[in-house]
């Protein structure tokens, strides 16, 4: 998580180059004009990659209740995974990678799933609950998300969430500048149009659906 524990208004959080896997929650809070900035260090390439997928290690019947699976290292409680067209909520973690899930989540229907069925994590790369924060020169992708599924309503790529989600009614005065979004969910930057005094500038977005 990105929090204000070690930062204050006006600070810059420099990220060293490399790949940062999984998903993150940001609660950074600056104060205009003293924004907190999250930026790459001396033009090093900083990539956030939400490709923490996996495969079902057991076969599951439609009538099976909540069950335990081996999941991703970077998953978090209450996140949603998708197997075939069924959504499931991560309920509890038994150890580092063994999860109990709640089935038929979000109006989907419990179905049978074969062993080795693909597991997809439905989560924004960064969920930002803060204010007056600048995200600059970051690359966000979900490189394995090219194998799409079709929702019951026929909507393609229904499971992929935005790269940065500026959470509605809490994210004010935030800016996303010179970032790249590739193969993340529509609209790449979630709720950008509902944050007061915000800005999206110089970003490149492609392959997002």
VOPAGU-2260 file (C-alpha; in pm, 1 decimal, decimal comma):
REM VOPAGU-2260
SITE   aa  ch    i         X         Y         Z
SITE  UNK   A    0       0,0       0,0       0,0
SITE  UNK   A    1     102,2     359,1     -62,4
SITE  UNK   A    2      24,3     559,2     250,5
SITE  UNK   A    3     117,9     883,5     420,8
SITE  UNK   A    4     319,5     703,4     689,2
SITE  UNK   A    5     651,2     820,8     543,3
SITE  UNK   A    6     532,0    1101,0     318,1
SITE  UNK   A    7     400,8    1452,5     362,8
SITE  UNK   A    8     245,8    1711,0     133,9
SITE  UNK   A    9     499,5    1825,8    -123,4
SITE  UNK   A   10     708,5    1506,1    -115,2
SITE  UNK   A   11     809,7    1298,4    -417,0
SITE  UNK   A   12     806,9     920,3    -394,8
SITE  UNK   A   13    1077,0     798,9    -634,2
SITE  UNK   A   14    1031,6     445,9    -769,9
SITE  UNK   A   15    1335,7     257,7    -893,8
SITE  UNK   A   16    1317,0      89,6   -1231,9
SITE  UNK   A   17    1177,5    -262,1   -1255,9
SITE  UNK   A   18     851,0    -455,1   -1259,0
SITE  UNK   A   19     611,3    -419,9    -967,0
SITE  UNK   A   20     370,0    -717,4    -976,9
SITE  UNK   A   21      22,4    -742,4    -831,3
SITE  UNK   A   22    -217,0    -469,8    -717,8
SITE  UNK   A   23    -181,4    -174,0    -484,5
SITE  UNK   A   24    -390,2      63,2    -273,2
SITE  UNK   A   25    -287,9     427,8    -249,4
SITE  UNK   A   26    -397,9     659,9      29,9
SITE  UNK   A   27    -150,3     938,8     -43,1
SITE  UNK   A   28    -287,0    1281,1      45,5
SITE  UNK   A   29    -115,8    1599,3     -59,1
SITE  UNK   A   30    -256,0    1950,0     -42,6
SITE  UNK   A   31    -273,9    2185,5    -340,7
SITE  UNK   A   32     -37,1    2324,3    -446,5
SITE  UNK   A   33     183,6    2087,9    -241,2
SITE  UNK   A   34     109,8    1766,4    -427,7
SITE  UNK   A   35     259,6    1428,6    -344,1
SITE  UNK   A   36     423,6    1294,3    -660,0
SITE  UNK   A   37     483,1     928,4    -751,6
SITE  UNK   A   38     748,6     927,2   -1024,3
SITE  UNK   A   39    1017,9     713,5   -1181,8
SITE  UNK   A   40    1375,1     765,5   -1065,4
SITE  UNK   A   41    1603,5     935,6   -1321,9
SITE  UNK   A   42    1396,9     808,0   -1616,0
SITE  UNK   A   43    1425,9     441,0   -1514,9
SITE  UNK   A   44    1139,6     232,3   -1655,4
SITE  UNK   A   45     882,8     156,6   -1384,3
SITE  UNK   A   46     626,7    -106,2   -1486,7
SITE  UNK   A   47     322,6    -212,7   -1283,7
SITE  UNK   A   48     210,8    -552,7   -1411,2
SITE  UNK   A   49    -121,2    -697,2   -1296,7
SITE  UNK   A   50     -63,7   -1036,8   -1459,2
SITE  UNK   A   51     -90,8   -1237,4   -1139,8
SITE  UNK   A   52    -308,5   -1510,0   -1288,0
SITE  UNK   A   53    -291,1   -1881,4   -1231,3
SITE  UNK   A   54    -459,8   -2211,4   -1303,3
SITE  UNK   A   55    -712,0   -2406,8   -1099,8
SITE  UNK   A   56    -530,1   -2686,1    -919,9
SITE  UNK   A   57    -843,6   -2898,8    -863,7
SITE  UNK   A   58   -1162,1   -2980,0   -1056,7
SITE  UNK   A   59   -1472,1   -2808,3    -914,3
SITE  UNK   A   60   -1835,5   -2911,2    -967,0
SITE  UNK   A   61   -2120,4   -2664,0   -1001,0
SITE  UNK   A   62   -2277,4   -2797,7    -681,4
SITE  UNK   A   63   -1959,6   -2764,6    -474,9
SITE  UNK   A   64   -1982,1   -2500,8    -202,1
SITE  UNK   A   65   -1703,3   -2265,7    -105,4
SITE  UNK   A   66   -1368,7   -2434,1    -162,2
SITE  UNK   A   67    -995,2   -2376,7    -127,0
SITE  UNK   A   68    -758,6   -2310,0    -416,2
SITE  UNK   A   69    -392,5   -2230,9    -459,8
SITE  UNK   A   70    -378,7   -1870,8    -571,8
SITE  UNK   A   71    -151,9   -1579,9    -644,6
SITE  UNK   A   72     111,8   -1447,5    -412,3
SITE  UNK   A   73     -17,8   -1091,8    -445,8
SITE  UNK   A   74    -390,7   -1152,1    -406,4
SITE  UNK   A   75    -581,4    -975,0    -129,1
SITE  UNK   A   76    -892,9   -1054,4      75,7
SITE  UNK   A   77   -1217,7    -937,0     -90,7
SITE  UNK   A   78   -1067,5    -921,0    -439,0
SITE  UNK   A   79   -1255,9   -1103,1    -713,2
SITE  UNK   A   80   -1125,7   -1378,2    -938,3
SITE  UNK   A   81   -1288,7   -1517,9   -1250,4
SITE  UNK   A   82   -1278,7   -1881,1   -1361,7
SITE  UNK   A   83   -1448,2   -1930,4   -1696,7
SITE  UNK   A   84   -1755,1   -1702,0   -1657,8
SITE  UNK   A   85   -1797,5   -1740,6   -1281,7
SITE  UNK   A   86   -1682,0   -1469,1   -1044,4
SITE  UNK   A   87   -1562,3   -1566,2    -695,6
SITE  UNK   A   88   -1463,3   -1350,7    -399,9
SITE  UNK   A   89   -1145,2   -1423,8    -206,9
SITE  UNK   A   90   -1274,7   -1481,4     145,6
SITE  UNK   A   91    -976,7   -1582,9     359,0
SITE  UNK   A   92    -613,3   -1686,1     332,4
SITE  UNK   A   93    -515,4   -2015,5     494,3
SITE  UNK   A   94    -142,4   -1973,0     431,9
SITE  UNK   A   95      73,6   -1784,3     185,1
SITE  UNK   A   96    -113,4   -1897,4    -126,2
SITE  UNK   A   97    -416,1   -2110,6     -25,3
SITE  UNK   A   98    -744,8   -1921,7     -49,1
SITE  UNK   A   99   -1104,0   -1995,6      46,9
SITE  UNK   A  100   -1346,4   -1840,5    -202,2
SITE  UNK   A  101   -1712,6   -1742,5    -205,1
SITE  UNK   A  102   -1877,6   -1877,1    -520,1
SITE  UNK   A  103   -2122,4   -1726,7    -771,7
SITE  UNK   A  104   -2020,9   -1371,7    -685,8
SITE  UNK   A  105   -2171,5   -1055,3    -834,2
SITE  UNK   A  106   -2470,9   -1224,0    -994,8
SITE  UNK   A  107   -2277,9   -1493,4   -1179,3
SITE  UNK   A  108   -2375,7   -1860,5   -1168,7
SITE  UNK   A  109   -2180,0   -2144,1   -1009,4
SITE  UNK   A  110   -2048,5   -2374,8   -1279,1
SITE  UNK   A  111   -1823,4   -2678,2   -1311,1
SITE  UNK   A  112   -1458,5   -2600,0   -1379,9
SITE  UNK   A  113   -1193,2   -2840,3   -1502,8
SITE  UNK   A  114    -854,6   -2874,0   -1339,5
SITE  UNK   A  115    -607,1   -2625,1   -1489,8
SITE  UNK   A  116    -881,5   -2377,7   -1584,3
SITE  UNK   A  117    -737,0   -2028,5   -1604,6
SITE  UNK   A  118    -782,2   -1797,6   -1304,1
SITE  UNK   A  119    -803,4   -1423,8   -1369,0
SITE  UNK   A  120    -774,0   -1153,5   -1102,9
SITE  UNK   A  121   -1024,5    -869,4   -1141,6
SITE  UNK   A  122    -854,4    -568,9    -984,7
SITE  UNK   A  123    -721,5    -228,2   -1073,6
SITE  UNK   A  124    -344,5    -204,4   -1059,5
SITE  UNK   A  125    -367,8      99,2    -829,5
SITE  UNK   A  126    -682,0     182,2    -631,7
SITE  UNK   A  127    -625,4     543,8    -527,8
SITE  UNK   A  128    -826,5     676,4    -231,8
SITE  UNK   A  129    -609,1     982,2    -174,3
SITE  UNK   A  130    -613,4    1345,2    -282,6
SITE  UNK   A  131    -380,7    1591,9    -454,3
SITE  UNK   A  132    -144,2    1322,0    -581,1
SITE  UNK   A  133      45,2    1317,8    -910,8
SITE  UNK   A  134     123,7     988,1   -1085,3
SITE  UNK   A  135     391,1    1054,2   -1346,4
SITE  UNK   A  136     597,2     850,2   -1597,4
SITE  UNK   A  137     461,4     507,6   -1498,7
SITE  UNK   A  138     387,6     209,4   -1727,0
SITE  UNK   A  139      84,7      -4,5   -1639,8
SITE  UNK   A  140      -7,0    -327,8   -1809,9
SITE  UNK   A  141    -166,7    -666,6   -1770,4
SITE  UNK   A  142      36,1    -849,3   -2028,3
SITE  UNK   A  143    -139,5   -1185,5   -2001,5
SITE  UNK   A  144    -485,3   -1036,9   -2039,3
SITE  UNK   A  145    -493,9   -1098,4   -2413,4
SITE  UNK   A  146    -691,9   -1422,2   -2375,1
SITE  UNK   A  147   -1032,1   -1266,1   -2325,9
SITE  UNK   A  148   -1354,6   -1416,8   -2197,1
SITE  UNK   A  149   -1711,0   -1323,2   -2287,4
SITE  UNK   A  150   -1955,5   -1218,7   -2017,2
SITE  UNK   A  151   -2310,7   -1357,8   -2010,0
SITE  UNK   A  152   -2422,0   -1029,9   -2167,7
SITE  UNK   A  153   -2174,4   -1078,4   -2450,1
SITE  UNK   A  154   -1936,6    -802,7   -2339,8
SITE  UNK   A  155   -1577,9    -872,4   -2441,1
SITE  UNK   A  156   -1297,5    -840,9   -2185,5
SITE  UNK   A  157   -1535,1    -786,2   -1895,8
SITE  UNK   A  158   -1288,4    -886,5   -1628,5
SITE  UNK   A  159   -1005,7    -637,7   -1679,9
SITE  UNK   A  160   -1013,0    -335,8   -1447,1
SITE  UNK   A  161    -848,2       3,6   -1497,2
SITE  UNK   A  162    -479,2      70,2   -1452,3
SITE  UNK   A  163    -542,9     346,6   -1199,3
SITE  UNK   A  164    -883,6     376,9   -1036,9
SITE  UNK   A  165    -938,5     722,3    -887,4
SITE  UNK   A  166   -1206,7     607,0    -647,1
SITE  UNK   A  167   -1525,9     804,3    -688,2
SITE  UNK   A  168   -1607,4    1087,0    -443,8
SITE  UNK   A  169   -1278,2    1054,7    -256,3
SITE  UNK   A  170   -1011,3    1124,7    -518,3
SITE  UNK   A  171    -991,0    1500,9    -563,0
SITE  UNK   A  172    -716,4    1707,6    -717,8
SITE  UNK   A  173    -528,1    1409,2    -860,8
SITE  UNK   A  174    -320,1    1413,1   -1178,7
SITE  UNK   A  175    -203,2    1136,0   -1412,9
SITE  UNK   A  176      73,3    1269,9   -1637,2
SITE  UNK   A  177     289,8    1106,3   -1906,2
SITE  UNK   A  178     186,7     752,4   -1808,4
SITE  UNK   A  179     143,3     454,2   -2040,4
SITE  UNK   A  180    -151,0     211,2   -2016,2
SITE  UNK   A  181    -141,4    -103,6   -2224,7
SITE  UNK   A  182    -389,5    -393,2   -2219,7
SITE  UNK   A  183    -566,3    -283,8   -1901,6
SITE  UNK   A  184    -940,3    -232,6   -1871,3
SITE  UNK   A  185   -1155,5      46,2   -2007,1
SITE  UNK   A  186   -1111,7     335,6   -1954,2
SITE  UNK   A  187    -751,1     280,7   -1832,3
SITE  UNK   A  188    -800,3     555,9   -1571,9
SITE  UNK   A  189   -1117,7     491,2   -1374,6
SITE  UNK   A  190   -1342,4     779,3   -1259,8
SITE  UNK   A  191   -1099,3    1037,9   -1395,9
SITE  UNK   A  192   -1391,1    1259,1   -1499,3
SITE  UNK   A  193   -1546,5    1271,2   -1150,6
SITE  UNK   A  194   -1248,7    1400,6    -952,2
SITE  UNK   A  195   -1260,4    1775,9    -887,5
SITE  UNK   A  196    -956,1    1976,2   -1003,3
SITE  UNK   A  197    -794,1    1669,2   -1158,1
SITE  UNK   A  198    -585,5    1637,6   -1472,1
SITE  UNK   A  199    -497,4    1369,4   -1727,7
SITE  UNK   A  200    -223,0    1488,7   -1961,4
SITE  UNK   A  201      30,3    1337,9   -2200,3
SITE  UNK   A  202     -74,4     975,0   -2141,2
SITE  UNK   A  203     -55,2     698,6   -2401,5
SITE  UNK   A  204    -332,4     438,6   -2388,6
SITE  UNK   A  205    -372,4     148,2   -2629,5
SITE  UNK   A  206    -501,6    -208,3   -2639,3
SITE  UNK   A  207    -734,4    -137,1   -2347,4
SITE  UNK   A  208   -1081,8    -287,4   -2362,9
